[in-house]
Amino acid sequence: MKNAVVLCSGTGTNGEDLSRFPSKSIAQVPQLKRIIINCQRVGVEKFHIITDNAGFLKNLLIDDPRITSDINWVLPGGSVSIDSDRALILESSLVVTNSGSLEKFVRDSADCREDEFSVLVHQDAYPVIGTDRETGYVNRYFGGGSGVLGAFSVNSMEVPAVLSATGLDTWLGGEAVRRRMRTFSADSGYWYRLSDTAESEKEAEGVVFSHVGKTATGWIARNINGRMSLPLSKLLARTPLTPNAVSVLINLIGVLCGPFYALGHAVLGALFMQAATVLDRCDGEVARIKLMETKKGQWVDTISDQFTVLSFLIGVPVGYYLQTGSTVAVVLGSYNIIVFVLFLIWSFYFLIKYTDSGSLVAYFEVDKHINPEELSLLRKLIARLRPLGRRNYYSAGLVLIAIIGGNSLVLFATSLTLTLFLMHQLEDVVRIFRLGKPEEVFQEETERN
């Protein structure tokens, strides 16, 4: 769907004045900007903004490099020319937490016949909208409430009729009796409909923050780290700091783990790494709150994380050597750093050549391209243990290991773990080059999966 009409003037489906919402800032992002950025991410190339206050709204978008689509500013009652089969119509009161939910609505609406409309509703919207059980079409619109979220997919030829109506509530009521409008249920927690109440903006921000928390992977990240990082992310989102700046600041804390390990304070070193691991979620959370996720940001996060790990890998053997004078510290410490460097070289090579991501999480997409029936027993075992290789797991484990055995146990445990992952990665290298697939094929397969 290449065209979107954003109604920033007129009467909404709940009878509200839509000119009240475009400039409202939800989680530090003006409503109009949030709508445009999310729509761009699902393929919208041209926006038709219906408003009698274009000068003010233009200032909300000016100099923002994220706004790349064409924007047509239209006065209420003006004409709109759309060069595609269907168009997305959005009320300015609709808060979209992420582009994925909007993409689902657009994709589902693509199945509508030429003469059909689609409307996005809450799952419990039946007190507001009635549907025919046999046909599934809307046959009644009672008005009011928040059941209708303010997103519609219509045939482009019908857009003038929508814009010429005295209000969306009137238009929706008239279309309901014609029995050609289909409903699509919204995924709970990904949408919100603003109202004129004082609590509405706070509730909308709560939905946005809740969505950010849902992106956590793993039990520890969701139930422990996320609960601690999100309150700080809310505060950071209110500052001028970019997500990339947050990444660097967080890993400056993480780098302190190495000196403490080197000084023989293994528990303090482990706690600094754990603190950085908890806070490591903040850059991504701020990026999602402010709609500033970029591939460059993924690389900044990934690279800055490695300085924390490198500080750890240097500090542990140094501390062990200073305590004991054992050459084992030198041998294992050197071995661990060499394996780590090899891991980074191959992982970064894979990300650049075979994926469209800068996050190490994408490295494990390699499993989707290798026949699971050909995997070795060792690889199958490591695949089950692989989640423990995520920092939110192993950093928590390092605190316990440091308490039990100090630098010595941390050093031996690290060497064992890195050895297992070295064997795993060597198998990846052999299998990928044996497959001989060009990077374009890997990327296409990854996108399909």
Stockholm file with secondary structure:
# STOCKHOLM 1.0

chainA/1-449         MKNAVVLCSGTGTNGEDLSRFPSKSIAQVPQLKRIIINCQRVGVEKFHIITDNAGFLKNLLIDDPRITSDINWVLPGGSVSIDSDRALILESSLVVTNSGSLEKFVRDSADCREDEFSVLVHQDAYPVIGTDRETGYVNRYFGGGSGVLGAFSVNSMEVPAVLSATGLDTWLGGEAVRRRMRTFSADSGYWYRLSDTAESEKEAEGVVFSHVGKTATGWIARNINGRMSLPLSKLLARTPLTPNAVSVLINLIGVLCGPFYALGHAVLGALFMQAATVLDRCDGEVARIKLMETKKGQWVDTISDQFTVLSFLIGVPVGYYLQTGSTVAVVLGSYNIIVFVLFLIWSFYFLIKYTDSGSLVAYFEVDKHINPEELSLLRKLIARLRPLGRRNYYSAGLVLIAIIGGNSLVLFATSLTLTLFLMHQLEDVVRIFRLGKPEEVFQEETERN
#=GR chainA/1-449 SS CCEEEEECSSBCTTSCBGGGSTTCEETTEEHHHHHHHHHHTTTCCEEEEECSCHHHHHHHHTTCTTCCSEEEEECTTCCCCCCSSEEEEEETTEEESCHHHHHHHHHHHTTSCTTCEEEEECTTCTTTEEECTTTCBEEEECCCSSSEEEEEEEEGGGHHHHHHSSCHHHHHHHHHTTTCEEEEECCTTSEEECCSSTTHHHHHHHHHHHHHHTTCCSHHIIIIIHHHHHHHHHHHTTSSCCHHHHHHHHHHHHHTHHHHHHTTCHHHHHHHHHHHHHHHHHHHHHHHHTTCCCHHHHHHHHHHHHHHHHHHHHHHHHHHHHHHCCHHHHHHHHHHHHHHHHHHHHHHHHHHHHCSCCSGGGGGGGGGGSCGGGCCHHHHHHHHHGGGGSHHHHHHHHHHHHHHHHHHHHHHHHHHHHHHHHHHHHHHHHHHHHHTCCHHHHHHHHHHC
#=GC SS_cons         CCEEEEECSSBCTTSCBGGGSTTCEETTEEHHHHHHHHHHTTTCCEEEEECSCHHHHHHHHTTCTTCCSEEEEECTTCCCCCCSSEEEEEETTEEESCHHHHHHHHHHHTTSCTTCEEEEECTTCTTTEEECTTTCBEEEECCCSSSEEEEEEEEGGGHHHHHHSSCHHHHHHHHHTTTCEEEEECCTTSEEECCSSTTHHHHHHHHHHHHHHTTCCSHHIIIIIHHHHHHHHHHHTTSSCCHHHHHHHHHHHHHTHHHHHHTTCHHHHHHHHHHHHHHHHHHHHHHHHTTCCCHHHHHHHHHHHHHHHHHHHHHHHHHHHHHHCCHHHHHHHHHHHHHHHHHHHHHHHHHHHHCSCCSGGGGGGGGGGSCGGGCCHHHHHHHHHGGGGSHHHHHHHHHHHHHHHHHHHHHHHHHHHHHHHHHHHHHHHHHHHHHTCCHHHHHHHHHHC
//
